[in-house]
Amino acid sequence: MKKAMFYILSALTLMFLGLKLADKIDWSWWWVFSPVWVPVVAYVFMTVASQCYLIYQYKHNEHFRKIMDDYRAVRKQSKTTLADRLKEMKEQRAKFGNKAD
């Protein structure tokens, strides 16, 4: 899905660029390159909005706050690093065989 979206947005950008350079459209350069920046702006907006929602829930929802505090406590007690987890996953792959390849 991500690859398809990348190809679609790239084709759209090239199409808009070609039309602009051939004087077929009289758009601002901002709109010509909109397939590049609109998804970035949307991603940033959704990230900020979701973080605001989480902060709101943490401040106003006692049940949510308890779940998050419990999660933090468990993560703090866990001494497993990412490198240890990756090593463990490699060992499991070697033991059971890599069916993804």
C-alpha positions, 0 to 999 in steps of 0.5 A: 500500500505504501509503495503504491501510494508513493508511485501514485503521488510521484506520477501525480507530481510529475504530471503536474510538473509537466503541465506547468512547464508546458504552460497547460496549467496556470497554478502556483508552484505550491499546488504543482508540488502539493502531492509532495507536501500535502501528505507530510502536512496531513501526517504531522497534523494527525500526529499532533492531534493524536498526541493532544487527544492522549494528553487530554485523556490522561488528564481527564480520564482516571481509567486511562491514567491508571492504564498508562501509569501501569504500562510505564511501571512495567516498561521501567521494570523491564530491562530488555533492550531492543538489541536483546529483543532482536537477538531473541527474535533471531534465535527463534527464527533459527529454531523454528525456521524463517517462513517469511523468506 
